[in-house]
Amino acid sequence: MKGSFETVFEALSKAFGNVYSKKFGRVKQSLVGIILGEQFFFRVSSDVAVLIILKELSSDETKIEVVSCAGGKGLLSISYAAHSAYVHDVKNFLAKSGFKMESVKEVPYFSGQSEGVSHE
């Protein structure tokens, strides 16, 4: 993603970091950030969580990983894609905020890999 680590981290922290957000790193080292948020989704009558991991690649480039999970509802524990919707909320927020995404990789649900959107 094009954008400085500080700018991207602050924007995402304000929009999605209602549970936890923290930056890690030392001077002249690549910074890493973790943002954890939750939001109530009516479709599952419960909160859905989102984890955003950021890594500073350069002064104007930041790598972002977005992972979300949701509990299921009913006998079959169906999440009605609430987790996917939350990931797309993050992606849409970044786009509307003017950040340019260079590469987007979505890992499908039940693929055996971590679910989410990866911005490299």
Short mmCIF file of the C-alpha atoms (twelve columns), coordinates in Angstrom:
data_MODEL
# 
_entry.id   MODEL 
# 
loop_
_atom_site.group_PDB 
_atom_site.id 
_atom_site.type_symbol 
_atom_site.label_atom_id 
_atom_site.label_alt_id 
_atom_site.label_comp_id 
_atom_site.label_asym_id 
_atom_site.label_seq_id 
_atom_site.Cartn_x 
_atom_site.Cartn_y 
_atom_site.Cartn_z 
_atom_site.pdbx_PDB_model_num 
ATOM 1   C CA . MET A 1   0.000   0.000   0.000  1 
ATOM 2   C CA . LYS A 2   1.246   3.484   -0.784 1 
ATOM 3   C CA . GLY A 3   1.322   5.587   2.355  1 
ATOM 4   C CA . SER A 4   3.567   6.185   5.315  1 
ATOM 5   C CA . PHE A 5   3.268   3.787   8.231  1 
ATOM 6   C CA . GLU A 6   2.307   6.601   10.637 1 
ATOM 7   C CA . THR A 7   -0.473  7.927   8.391  1 
ATOM 8   C CA . VAL A 8   -1.955  4.510   7.661  1 
ATOM 9   C CA . PHE A 9   -1.666  3.331   11.282 1 
ATOM 10  C CA . GLU A 10  -3.337  6.463   12.689 1 
ATOM 11  C CA . ALA A 11  -6.211  6.312   10.185 1 
ATOM 12  C CA . LEU A 12  -6.884  2.610   10.802 1 
ATOM 13  C CA . SER A 13  -6.504  2.972   14.593 1 
ATOM 14  C CA . LYS A 14  -9.141  5.700   14.720 1 
ATOM 15  C CA . ALA A 15  -11.553 3.835   12.447 1 
ATOM 16  C CA . PHE A 16  -11.115 0.239   13.661 1 
ATOM 17  C CA . GLY A 17  -8.997  0.167   16.844 1 
ATOM 18  C CA . ASN A 18  -11.755 0.279   19.426 1 
ATOM 19  C CA . VAL A 19  -10.255 -2.677  21.361 1 
ATOM 20  C CA . TYR A 20  -6.461  -2.288  21.032 1 
ATOM 21  C CA . SER A 21  -3.785  -0.593  18.949 1 
ATOM 22  C CA . LYS A 22  -0.039  -0.427  19.441 1 
ATOM 23  C CA . LYS A 23  3.108   0.330   17.450 1 
ATOM 24  C CA . PHE A 24  6.322   -1.641  17.917 1 
ATOM 25  C CA . GLY A 25  9.870   -0.826  16.808 1 
ATOM 26  C CA . ARG A 26  12.916  1.264   17.499 1 
ATOM 27  C CA . VAL A 27  14.574  4.191   15.790 1 
ATOM 28  C CA . LYS A 28  15.975  3.224   12.363 1 
ATOM 29  C CA . GLN A 29  14.043  -0.069  12.410 1 
ATOM 30  C CA . SER A 30  10.968  -1.035  10.489 1 
ATOM 31  C CA . LEU A 31  7.829   -0.314  12.518 1 
ATOM 32  C CA . VAL A 32  5.103   -2.894  13.115 1 
ATOM 33  C CA . GLY A 33  1.572   -2.122  14.278 1 
ATOM 34  C CA . ILE A 34  -1.307  -4.186  15.602 1 
ATOM 35  C CA . ILE A 35  -4.901  -2.989  15.611 1 
ATOM 36  C CA . LEU A 36  -7.773  -5.016  17.066 1 
ATOM 37  C CA . GLY A 37  -11.387 -4.007  16.763 1 
ATOM 38  C CA . GLU A 38  -14.875 -5.366  17.065 1 
ATOM 39  C CA . GLN A 39  -18.248 -4.369  15.717 1 
ATOM 40  C CA . PHE A 40  -21.776 -5.666  16.247 1 
ATOM 41  C CA . PHE A 41  -23.303 -7.322  13.183 1 
ATOM 42  C CA . PHE A 42  -27.069 -7.857  13.183 1 
ATOM 43  C CA . ARG A 43  -26.818 -10.781 10.762 1 
ATOM 44  C CA . VAL A 44  -25.107 -12.891 13.463 1 
ATOM 45  C CA . SER A 45  -26.525 -11.022 16.475 1 
ATOM 46  C CA . SER A 46  -23.013 -10.765 17.856 1 
ATOM 47  C CA . ASP A 47  -19.713 -8.927  17.648 1 
ATOM 48  C CA . VAL A 48  -17.295 -9.646  14.825 1 
ATOM 49  C CA . ALA A 49  -13.563 -9.127  15.379 1 
ATOM 50  C CA . VAL A 50  -10.953 -7.681  13.038 1 
ATOM 51  C CA . LEU A 51  -7.169  -7.848  13.375 1 
ATOM 52  C CA . ILE A 52  -5.019  -5.510  11.288 1 
ATOM 53  C CA . ILE A 53  -1.256  -6.031  11.170 1 
ATOM 54  C CA . LEU A 54  0.923   -3.340  9.585  1 
ATOM 55  C CA . LYS A 55  4.604   -3.381  8.679  1 
ATOM 56  C CA . GLU A 56  6.601   -0.414  7.471  1 
ATOM 57  C CA . LEU A 57  8.390   -1.322  4.225  1 
ATOM 58  C CA . SER A 58  9.744   2.152   3.406  1 
ATOM 59  C CA . SER A 59  8.945   5.793   4.145  1 
ATOM 60  C CA . ASP A 60  5.965   5.674   1.761  1 
ATOM 61  C CA . GLU A 61  5.013   1.997   1.678  1 
ATOM 62  C CA . THR A 62  3.187   -0.100  4.289  1 
ATOM 63  C CA . LYS A 63  2.238   -3.776  4.190  1 
ATOM 64  C CA . ILE A 64  -1.140  -4.619  5.708  1 
ATOM 65  C CA . GLU A 65  -2.739  -7.932  6.661  1 
ATOM 66  C CA . VAL A 66  -6.422  -7.917  7.631  1 
ATOM 67  C CA . VAL A 67  -8.042  -10.913 9.335  1 
ATOM 68  C CA . SER A 68  -11.572 -11.134 10.670 1 
ATOM 69  C CA . CYS A 69  -13.578 -13.778 12.474 1 
ATOM 70  C CA . ALA A 70  -17.212 -14.146 13.459 1 
ATOM 71  C CA . GLY A 71  -19.170 -16.571 15.539 1 
ATOM 72  C CA . GLY A 72  -21.968 -18.477 13.910 1 
ATOM 73  C CA . LYS A 73  -25.686 -18.302 14.478 1 
ATOM 74  C CA . GLY A 74  -28.247 -21.073 14.709 1 
ATOM 75  C CA . LEU A 75  -27.900 -24.857 14.682 1 
ATOM 76  C CA . LEU A 76  -25.351 -24.816 11.869 1 
ATOM 77  C CA . SER A 77  -23.341 -21.928 13.357 1 
ATOM 78  C CA . ILE A 78  -23.567 -19.932 10.119 1 
ATOM 79  C CA . SER A 79  -21.673 -16.627 10.149 1 
ATOM 80  C CA . TYR A 80  -23.491 -15.255 7.081  1 
ATOM 81  C CA . ALA A 81  -20.155 -13.870 5.791  1 
ATOM 82  C CA . ALA A 82  -20.043 -11.213 8.520  1 
ATOM 83  C CA . HIS A 83  -16.283 -11.744 8.847  1 
ATOM 84  C CA . SER A 84  -15.766 -11.129 5.128  1 
ATOM 85  C CA . ALA A 85  -17.924 -8.003  5.275  1 
ATOM 86  C CA . TYR A 86  -15.768 -6.592  8.086  1 
ATOM 87  C CA . VAL A 87  -12.579 -7.168  6.071  1 
ATOM 88  C CA . HIS A 88  -14.165 -5.375  3.132  1 
ATOM 89  C CA . ASP A 89  -15.140 -2.499  5.444  1 
ATOM 90  C CA . VAL A 90  -11.410 -2.008  6.122  1 
ATOM 91  C CA . LYS A 91  -10.532 -2.259  2.430  1 
ATOM 92  C CA . ASN A 92  -13.288 0.200   1.455  1 
ATOM 93  C CA . PHE A 93  -12.229 2.622   4.215  1 
ATOM 94  C CA . LEU A 94  -8.660  2.659   2.898  1 
ATOM 95  C CA . ALA A 95  -9.831  3.275   -0.667 1 
ATOM 96  C CA . LYS A 96  -12.242 6.073   0.379  1 
ATOM 97  C CA . SER A 97  -9.477  7.649   2.477  1 
ATOM 98  C CA . GLY A 98  -7.314  7.999   -0.641 1 
ATOM 99  C CA . PHE A 99  -4.775  5.262   0.066  1 
ATOM 100 C CA . LYS A 100 -3.594  3.406   -3.033 1 
ATOM 101 C CA . MET A 101 -3.486  -0.381  -2.794 1 
ATOM 102 C CA . GLU A 102 -0.881  -1.917  -5.060 1 
ATOM 103 C CA . SER A 103 -1.698  -5.592  -4.591 1 
ATOM 104 C CA . VAL A 104 -4.733  -7.219  -3.024 1 
ATOM 105 C CA . LYS A 105 -4.912  -10.917 -2.306 1 
ATOM 106 C CA . GLU A 106 -8.026  -12.409 -0.776 1 
ATOM 107 C CA . VAL A 107 -7.810  -15.811 0.826  1 
ATOM 108 C CA . PRO A 108 -11.173 -17.578 0.638  1 
ATOM 109 C CA . TYR A 109 -12.957 -18.918 3.679  1 
ATOM 110 C CA . PHE A 110 -12.209 -22.552 4.574  1 
ATOM 111 C CA . SER A 111 -9.130  -22.590 2.338  1 
ATOM 112 C CA . GLY A 112 -6.852  -23.944 5.059  1 
ATOM 113 C CA . GLN A 113 -4.994  -20.589 5.136  1 
ATOM 114 C CA . SER A 114 -5.669  -17.546 7.242  1 
ATOM 115 C CA . GLU A 115 -8.651  -15.634 5.974  1 
ATOM 116 C CA . GLY A 116 -8.422  -11.969 5.143  1 
ATOM 117 C CA . VAL A 117 -7.202  -9.392  2.709  1 
ATOM 118 C CA . SER A 118 -3.493  -8.933  2.233  1 
ATOM 119 C CA . HIS A 119 -2.170  -5.615  0.947  1 
ATOM 120 C CA . GLU A 120 1.416   -6.041  -0.177 1 
# 
